[in-house]
């Protein structure tokens, strides 16, 4: 069983920055593909970013490219989401997720077996 504990988030004005962290309680963290998703009020959950375990390939949603950066520190069993130039439309509950499955479509929520508790990000205009 993998537990994901999120931290960070909060409220910020448009143009500001926040960093989310997600710590995993697993020895083989380096073998997990890690993803970030978000759910805005009244909207479906959507993919934000992911980093594969095998080759550290990073994928971003078009809406966050150039503003968000995902990274992982395997020594600390932690994945980060640095969010810069935040916009009001980034307001959402953000979740980290993990999967050890191979060959997954990282932007799909289905393949992820473990999820963090969620952390709120609120961006005011």
C-alpha angles and dihedrals in degrees: 000000000000121000120201118198118191129204137173126048127110136137127321139161122254111283093030131116138237135177125214123200130197120192120197126209098215133104094219096053091139089066094059127091107223125209140182123215134173139201120204121200110283093004138102121261110269137196118253110171143329141192120205121224099220102057103358090245109174125212128188135190111247090242093064103033112128092016106058128054125195120200139163136213107202092187089061096035088234138129122199137203114201110196119195133175090021119200131204089250089063089069106121147109106278124211132189119211138189137205134175093194119119128234095015128158097246094204093060118087095211099078094054112098101184130048136189123235094258131247128221123240116188122185119189125200 
